[in-house]
Amino acid sequence: MALPFAASGAARAARPRPLALSRWLLLVALLVFAMVVVGGITRLTESGLSIVEWKPVTGAIPPLTHEQWEAAFRAYQATPEYQQINRGMSLADFKFIFFWEYIHRLLGRLIGLAFALPLLWFWMKRAIPAGYGPRLVALLLLGGLQGTIGWWMVASGLVNRTDVSHVRLAVHLLTALFILGGLVWTALDLRALHRDYRARPARLTGFALAVLALLFVQLLLGAFTAGLNAGFAFSSWPKMGEEWFPAATPMIEPAWRNLIDNPIVVQFAHRWFAWVAAGMLALLAWRARGGVALLLGLLIVTQIALGIATLLTGVLIDVAVAHQAVGALLVAAAAAAAHRLGSRR
């Protein structure tokens, strides 16, 4: 895999193809982005618990007959969500929430195939540049782990509660965004290698790591806000009702748990930590310069506007989904800006 690009005969057939690999990874990243968006719709429509079994292979086939639909509906009727919240739901309504969870899982299977099969092909053709094989395998394994995390999240809502654990939801979302960032970073490394076969992988600078860590915290707070339905706690901005922080907020002991389990505290933290993350992302954009800086700046402004709009509209589904979608694009753009800072020859 370390042969020079200019070769003859059998060697030419086995030359690395970094540009093809880069384009493939960006396509997979686009699918992961679509997965994040559909995941947001699934959450906002309360569809995530409609499929109560995890069948990675046979589950790709949805119910096809009326009897199969009735069986799937009966399985859902045994869940606490149905019994305590959706009792009396019609079969037609069940089909609606089933659709979104099914599409979400189907996209996960599609991403797995879209990554594993081309990876195998590139490997057999010896088209993977030296040093990139382990990284690509790690991304594949992360994708497999993400499927397991998804079921671990769903399982938390099938017994003794009417929704999924917000902590497990956060793990699921942040893993997806980490994979998205890893795909973009690796694709950019490969594109640089295509332009100059002597190019080395970009390094993650200390400043970029600090900015990405702050972005991680903000995304974590956002996931907690979503999982706790904390966006519904107050629909005003910049104040929460008539106060900057509601003095009558019931607090949890120990105090640190409020940042995880208290919807009002979580919404407050998500509101105001956003400015810290946005400021550091803007500084990252300024240091990165170029087109990626303009894109990152535009996404920062858009994401703040959508976050405020999500509150003011009472978590209107279209606005909330757009907020999650732009958040995913922000991760990709931040990864690209950090990559630009760490590019080296």
C-alpha positions in Angstrom: 0.0 0.0 0.0 3.0 2.2 0.2 4.0 1.9 -3.5 4.6 5.2 -5.4 1.7 6.6 -7.4 3.6 6.3 -10.7 4.1 2.6 -11.3 3.7 0.1 -14.1 2.0 -3.2 -14.7 0.7 -5.0 -11.6 2.0 -2.2 -9.3 -0.1 0.4 -11.1 -3.2 -1.8 -10.5 -2.4 -1.8 -6.8 -1.7 2.0 -6.4 -3.3 3.9 -3.5 -6.4 5.9 -4.5 -6.7 8.6 -1.9 -9.1 10.8 -3.9 -11.6 7.9 -4.4 -11.4 7.1 -0.8 -12.0 10.7 0.2 -15.0 11.0 -2.0 -16.4 7.7 -0.6 -15.9 8.9 3.0 -17.7 12.2 2.3 -20.6 10.3 0.9 -20.8 8.2 4.0 -20.6 11.4 6.1 -23.6 12.7 4.2 -25.5 9.5 5.1 -24.5 10.0 8.7 -25.8 13.6 8.6 -29.1 12.3 7.2 -29.2 9.7 10.0 -28.8 12.5 12.6 -31.6 14.5 11.0 -34.0 11.5 10.9 -33.0 10.7 14.5 -34.1 14.2 15.5 -37.5 13.7 13.7 -37.8 10.3 15.4 -37.2 11.8 18.8 -39.5 14.8 18.3 -42.4 12.7 17.0 -41.9 10.3 20.0 -41.4 7.4 17.6 -38.3 5.8 19.1 -40.1 3.1 21.1 -42.4 1.9 18.4 -40.2 -1.1 17.4 -39.6 -3.1 20.5 -37.2 -5.7 19.1 -33.6 -5.5 17.8 -33.2 -7.6 14.7 -30.2 -6.3 12.8 -30.9 -8.5 9.7 -34.5 -9.6 9.6 -35.6 -6.3 11.0 -34.8 -4.7 7.6 -38.2 -6.1 6.4 -41.1 -4.1 7.8 -44.6 -5.6 8.4 -46.2 -6.4 5.1 -49.6 -7.8 5.9 -52.4 -6.7 8.2 -51.6 -9.5 10.6 -48.0 -8.5 10.8 -49.0 -4.9 11.5 -51.3 -6.1 14.2 -48.6 -8.2 15.8 -46.2 -5.2 15.8 -48.9 -3.0 17.3 -49.6 -5.5 20.1 -45.9 -5.6 21.0 -45.9 -1.8 21.3 -49.1 -1.9 23.4 -47.2 -3.8 26.0 -44.8 -0.9 26.6 -45.2 1.6 29.4 -45.2 4.4 26.8 -48.4 3.1 25.2 -50.1 2.1 28.5 -49.4 5.4 30.2 -49.3 8.0 27.4 -50.7 6.6 24.1 -53.4 4.3 25.2 -56.2 4.3 22.6 -53.8 5.0 19.7 -55.1 3.8 16.4 -53.2 1.4 14.1 -52.8 4.3 11.6 -51.2 6.5 14.2 -48.9 3.6 15.2 -47.9 3.2 11.6 -46.8 6.8 11.5 -44.4 6.5 14.5 -43.3 3.1 13.3 -42.3 4.7 9.9 -39.8 7.1 11.5 -38.1 4.6 13.7 -38.0 2.1 10.8 -36.4 4.7 8.5 -33.9 5.6 11.2 -32.8 1.9 11.7 -32.9 1.3 7.9 -30.5 4.2 7.4 -28.2 2.7 10.0 -28.1 -0.6 8.1 -27.5 1.4 4.8 -24.6 3.3 6.4 -23.1 0.0 7.5 -23.2 -1.5 4.0 -22.1 1.8 2.4 -19.0 1.7 4.6 -18.1 -2.0 4.9 -18.5 -3.1 1.3 -16.5 -0.3 -0.4 -13.9 -0.7 2.4 -13.5 -4.4 1.6 -13.2 -3.6 -2.1 -10.6 -0.9 -1.6 -8.7 -3.3 0.7 -8.8 -6.1 -1.9 -7.6 -3.7 -4.6 -4.7 -2.6 -2.3 -5.9 1.0 -2.8 -5.7 2.1 0.8 -2.6 4.3 1.4 -0.2 3.1 4.1 -1.3 4.0 7.6 -4.9 4.5 6.8 -6.2 0.9 7.1 -6.4 0.9 10.9 -8.1 4.2 11.0 -10.8 3.0 8.5 -11.3 -0.2 10.5 -11.7 1.9 13.7 -14.4 3.9 12.0 -16.2 0.7 10.9 -16.1 -0.7 14.4 -17.4 2.6 15.8 -20.3 2.3 13.4 -21.1 -1.2 14.7 -20.8 0.1 18.2 -23.3 2.9 17.4 -25.9 0.3 16.4 -25.5 -1.4 19.7 -25.7 1.9 21.6 -28.9 2.7 19.7 -30.5 -0.5 21.0 -29.1 0.1 24.5 -30.9 3.5 24.4 -34.2 2.1 23.1 -34.1 -0.7 25.7 -34.0 1.8 28.5 -37.5 3.0 27.5 -39.2 -0.4 27.3 -39.3 -1.2 31.0 -40.5 1.0 34.0 -40.4 4.3 32.1 -42.2 6.0 29.2 -39.2 7.4 27.4 -35.5 6.5 26.7 -32.8 7.5 29.1 -31.6 11.0 28.3 -28.0 10.0 29.2 -28.1 7.1 26.8 -29.6 9.4 24.1 -26.7 11.7 24.6 -24.2 8.9 24.2 -26.0 7.8 21.0 -26.1 11.3 19.5 -22.5 12.3 20.4 -21.1 9.0 19.1 -22.8 9.7 15.7 -21.4 13.2 15.7 -17.9 11.9 16.6 -18.1 9.4 13.7 -19.2 12.3 11.4 -16.2 14.4 12.4 -13.9 11.4 12.0 -15.1 10.8 8.5 -14.6 14.4 7.5 -11.2 14.6 9.0 -10.0 11.4 7.4 -11.5 12.4 4.0 -9.5 15.7 4.2 -6.3 13.9 5.1 -6.8 11.7 2.0 -7.5 14.6 -0.2 -4.3 16.3 0.9 -2.5 13.0 0.2 -4.0 13.1 -3.3 -2.6 16.6 -4.0 0.8 15.7 -2.6 1.8 12.0 -1.9 4.3 13.4 0.7 1.6 15.0 2.8 1.2 13.7 6.4 -2.0 13.4 8.3 -3.1 16.7 10.0 -2.5 16.9 13.7 -5.0 18.0 16.3 -3.6 21.2 17.8 -4.0 22.0 21.5 -6.2 25.1 20.7 -8.4 23.1 18.3 -8.8 20.3 20.9 -9.9 22.9 23.5 -12.5 24.3 21.1 -13.8 20.9 20.1 -14.0 20.0 23.8 -16.2 23.1 24.5 -18.4 22.2 21.5 -18.7 18.7 22.9 -20.0 20.1 26.2 -22.5 22.2 24.4 -23.7 19.3 22.3 -24.0 17.2 25.5 -26.1 19.8 27.1 -28.2 20.0 23.9 -28.7 16.2 24.0 -29.8 16.4 27.7 -32.2 19.2 26.8 -33.7 17.1 24.1 -33.9 13.9 26.2 -35.5 15.7 29.2 -37.8 17.7 27.0 -36.3 20.6 28.7 -37.0 22.9 25.8 -40.6 23.0 26.9 -39.8 24.2 30.3 -39.6 27.9 29.2 -40.4 29.3 25.8 -39.2 32.8 26.3 -35.8 34.4 25.6 -33.5 35.8 26.9 -35.1 35.4 30.2 -36.8 32.3 31.5 -40.2 33.7 32.2 -39.8 36.9 34.1 -36.4 35.9 35.6 -32.9 35.2 34.3 -33.0 32.0 36.3 -36.2 30.9 38.0 -35.7 31.3 41.7 -38.4 28.7 42.6 -36.6 25.9 40.6 -36.8 22.6 42.5 -33.2 21.5 43.0 -31.8 17.9 43.1 -29.2 16.5 45.6 -26.3 16.2 45.1 -26.0 19.5 43.4 -24.0 18.3 40.4 -26.9 16.1 39.2 -28.9 19.2 38.3 -26.7 19.7 35.2 -27.7 16.2 34.1 -31.2 15.5 35.4 -32.9 18.9 36.1 -34.7 20.1 33.0 -34.7 23.8 34.1 -31.0 23.9 35.0 -30.1 22.0 31.8 -32.0 24.4 29.7 -30.4 27.4 31.5 -26.9 25.9 31.0 -27.5 25.1 27.3 -28.8 28.6 26.7 -25.7 30.4 28.1 -22.9 28.0 27.5 -23.8 28.3 23.8 -22.1 31.8 23.8 -18.9 30.4 25.2 -18.8 27.6 22.6 -19.8 30.1 19.8 -17.1 32.5 20.8 -14.4 29.9 20.7 -15.7 28.5 17.4 -15.6 31.9 15.9 -11.9 32.2 17.1 -11.2 28.8 15.5 -12.8 30.1 12.2 -10.7 33.3 12.4 -7.5 31.2 12.8 -8.4 28.7 10.1 -9.3 31.4 7.5 -10.4 30.6 4.0 -13.7 29.2 2.8 -14.1 26.9 5.8 -13.9 29.9 8.1 -16.8 31.6 6.3 -18.8 28.4 6.4 -18.2 27.9 10.1 -19.1 31.5 10.9 -22.3 31.3 8.9 -23.2 28.0 10.7 -22.5 29.6 14.2 -24.9 32.5 13.5 -27.5 30.2 12.0 -27.3 27.7 14.9 -27.8 30.4 17.6 -30.8 31.9 15.7 -32.3 28.4 15.4 -31.7 27.7 19.1 -33.6 30.9 20.1 -36.3 30.2 17.5 -36.7 26.6 18.9 -37.5 28.1 22.3 -39.8 30.9 21.1 -41.9 28.5 18.9 -42.4 26.1 21.8 -40.1 23.5 20.1 -41.9 23.6 16.8 -40.7 20.3 15.1 -39.5 21.9 11.8 -37.4 24.4 13.7 -36.1 21.9 16.2 -35.1 19.5 13.5 -33.3 22.3 11.6 -31.5 23.1 14.9 -30.2 19.5 15.2 -29.3 19.4 11.5 -27.2 22.6 11.6 -25.6 21.3 14.8 -24.4 18.3 12.8 -23.1 20.6 10.0 -21.4 22.7 12.7 -19.5 19.6 13.9 -18.3 18.8 10.3 -17.3 22.4 9.7 -15.4 22.6 13.1 -13.6 19.4 12.2 -12.6 20.9 8.8 -11.4 24.1 10.4 -9.4 22.2 13.1 -7.9 20.0 10.3 -6.8 23.1 8.4 -5.0 24.4 11.5 -3.2 21.1 11.9 -2.3 20.4 8.3 1.3 19.7 7.7 3.7 18.5 5.0 
